[in-house]
Amino acid sequence: MPSEPKLRVQDLSAWYGERRILDRISFDVPATRITAIIGPSGCGKSTFIRCINRMHELIPEARVQGRVELEGQDVYESSVAPEQLRRRVGMVFQKPNPFPTMSIRDNVLAGLRLTGEAAPGGDDDTVEQALRAVALWDEVRDRLRRRADTLSAGQQQRLCIARALAVQPEVLLMDEPCASLDPIATARVEDLLGDLRGRYTIVIVTHNMQQAARVSDHTGFFLDGELVEFEDTDIIFTSPGDRRTEDYITGKFG
């Protein structure tokens, strides 16, 4: 039985100044599944996920048209506070971005402190649970007071995911989370995605088609700001319905 959509995107267009980046994107993002967004550089993938949690509007001269619904509510309604939206919809970026001079522990709690929220089970429990969720607790439990920049790149990225999870989001957006990681660290993050599947709605942007095929349940192919095709991942990679999708997957362009 298909999962009910957590997000519903309807006729979403986005611009930087006069340049249109997204052109009337529409599809549903199923709840508690992993949705991958693939496509060549410059096709609008990162802009798309930034529109979901309203980070796109932070860029000067950026604008959005259309609807992004989170459980039926348009996130662009005037009654929706962007800061509260971003608490429900977390974000992990391409390059690990922990606060380098802050301790590992304080990094995990940073999102909660920024929003003024109390840690549900107390600070210590929240830190432990978030770090366990990203399989980092056993690696850092004896050095929580050390600076985050003492961690490896892969550990820093998992710390950033823990920071996002600590505020208990419903949706996790990931923009090329493995792009700056080595193969071993990439495998750890992919294993982590498998652990998080079923608990969070995850949207991951990736240039790595093998990664999309490995980790996602559904895949959308973007080209020149348009959604060419959105389907179950198995269908996208074995029998796509659009020739452009097939050409991209088989390496004929991109």
Stockholm file with secondary structure:
# STOCKHOLM 1.0

chainA/1-254         MPSEPKLRVQDLSAWYGERRILDRISFDVPATRITAIIGPSGCGKSTFIRCINRMHELIPEARVQGRVELEGQDVYESSVAPEQLRRRVGMVFQKPNPFPTMSIRDNVLAGLRLTGEAAPGGDDDTVEQALRAVALWDEVRDRLRRRADTLSAGQQQRLCIARALAVQPEVLLMDEPCASLDPIATARVEDLLGDLRGRYTIVIVTHNMQQAARVSDHTGFFLDGELVEFEDTDIIFTSPGDRRTEDYITGKFG
#=GR chainA/1-254 SS CCCCEEEEEEEEEEEETTEEEEEEEEEEEETTSEEEEECSTTSSHHHHHHHHTTCGGGSTTEEEEEEEEETTEETTSTTSCHHHHHHHEEEECSSCCCCTTSBHHHHHHHHHHHHTCCCTTCHHHHHHHHHHHTTCHHHHTTCTTSBGGGSCHHHHHHHHHHHHHHTCCSEEEEESTTTTSCHHHHHHHHHHHHHHBTTBEEEEECSCHHHHHHHCSEEEEEETTEEEEEEEHHHHHHSCSSHHHHHHHTTSCC
#=GC SS_cons         CCCCEEEEEEEEEEEETTEEEEEEEEEEEETTSEEEEECSTTSSHHHHHHHHTTCGGGSTTEEEEEEEEETTEETTSTTSCHHHHHHHEEEECSSCCCCTTSBHHHHHHHHHHHHTCCCTTCHHHHHHHHHHHTTCHHHHTTCTTSBGGGSCHHHHHHHHHHHHHHTCCSEEEEESTTTTSCHHHHHHHHHHHHHHBTTBEEEEECSCHHHHHHHCSEEEEEETTEEEEEEEHHHHHHSCSSHHHHHHHTTSCC
//
